[in-house]
């Protein structure tokens, strides 16, 4: 299913140095990026390890002063105010 792509010398040098190469698919004009497989795997691992639940305590600490503000009570009842 894959097609062979011929890269310019500059693109090959960029990939060898760990940079990405932007390309446009000819038929659909879809914008794509070419990365070395080892760099792609590193990125994929880092992204898959992210869990937003790990940020909850930090968000609570940073936002606690605002959430405890009496003016924020309107947000607790936001849906009823939309009628």
Protein Blocks (a to p, Z undefined) as FASTA:
>chain_A
ZZcddddfklmmmmmnopacddddfklopacddddfklmmmmmmmmmmpcfklmmmmmmm
mmmmmmmpmklmmmmmmmmmmZZ
